[in-house]
Amino acid sequence: MDALVEVAIGFSSLNIALLLGLLYMYGRMVFRTHAGYTLGLMIFSGLLLVQNSLMVYICGFLTDLYAWQLYPFLDGLAIFEFAGLVALLRVTL
């Protein structure tokens, strides 16, 4: 497996861990406050969790179906999403 694909898988896995933490925190907030905004954040985090799970699957098992030229873009997506999730986690805490 190409090193660039491994970077994308690694950052997507980190994103999954961050999203699970965010979902847990938002879930606790929803049960305490019943706020619609926090429920929206839970839905947003859940959809990102599905997207990152698919990214790990696609990068891990379907690399033969797309060109190697896409690898840097997949890395960029995973890394920028990781940075955004770290910022969101920092604001949430």
Secondary structure as GFF3:
##gff-version 3
##sequence-region A 1 93
A	DSSP	alpha_helix	3	33	.	.	.	ID=ss1
A	DSSP	alpha_helix	36	61	.	.	.	ID=ss2
A	DSSP	three_ten_helix	63	65	.	.	.	ID=ss3
A	DSSP	three_ten_helix	68	70	.	.	.	ID=ss4
A	DSSP	alpha_helix	71	92	.	.	.	ID=ss5
###
